[in-house]
Amino acid sequence: MSEQHYYRIAITGDPGSGKSTFARAVSELTGFRLITTGNIFRTLAAEKGISLTELNEMAESQAEIDHLVDDFLKTLNDQKEHLILDSRMAWFFVRDALKIRLTVDLDVAVHRIFKDGAELREKFPDMNTAIDEVDRRRKSEILRYKNLYGVDIGDPVNFDLVINTSQKAPRDVTQEFEKAFADYKQKLSSSAA
């Protein structure tokens, strides 16, 4: 009897790339449980009585904040179920996952974020300021994870599938996923044989 394989789909992406929307769509498509580590950060921020942005800034100098999430991700290796993981670092901590990264052009990201988020519209007086802030956030995240783990979350070599969502409809992104997922399942099946 062959060993049971549990599918893990680790999804990360740039701010404004559609990562969370895509993760929900993949969860609906596959029927797998979705775990969003952003919810862990939101809960921590609420417990501390601060904003999510303030918690992210704290995490730049307080590694224990990231380690709480990382330790949780590591426990998922022992879960006996298929999972969709909406997380910056699940691709690094969860074994045998299909690693997907969504990218987006900076101007498109800012337009999407502005369209979806009243908080961003209120925070920045104009689009150029918003573009500078989103770019700073991207660079900060890349530096933060390089310092913590020695990995570049922006390097496409770390992923099985990288999709630039700037000019793609959600269905086109899902179709690219479906092909990669079929290949991933075949690869896991072959390794079990």
Secondary structure, DSSP 4 states (H G I P E B T S, - for coil): -PPPP--EEEEEE-TTS-HHHHHHHHHHHH-PEEEEHHHHHHHHHHHHT--HHHHHHHHHH-HHHHHHHHHHHHHGGG--S-EEEE-SSHHHHSTT-EEEEEE--HHHHHHHHHHH-HHHHHH-SSHHHHHHHHHHHHHHHHHHHHHHHS--TT-GGG-SEEEE-TT--HHHHHHHHHHHHHHHHHHHHHHH-
